[in-house]
Amino acid sequence: MTAQDVYNIAKALPKEEYIHLYAMLQGSLSTTQPNVIKKATLITDLQAQQYLLKNIFSEESIKNRIK
């Protein structure tokens, strides 16, 4: 049975039965949104360049690597 079949059957119900069906479905279905894992934000090109200049290509880091 597909959702379309159920929809057509529900539309054909009398108003009292439709209300009863709605109450039953509300009780059995979860209304909370599923937890969505947020992806880590990527850094911009400017932030990447600043990181490289500060940590990789700085004079201090070059001196430390030469030792």
C-alpha positions, 0 to 999 in steps of 0.5 A: 500500500502506498501513501497515495492509497492511504491518502485517498482512503483518508479523504473518503472517511467521514469527518468523525473518523477522519478526526479519530484517525488524525488523533491516532496518527499524532499519538504514534508519530514523533513530532520531534525533528531528527538530530542533524549533525552539523558539518564543521565550517570550512575556512576561507581562503584568506584564513588559510593563507593567514594560517600558513603565513603565521605557522608554516612560513614565519621566520620562527618556524623556519628557524625551528625546522632548520635546527 
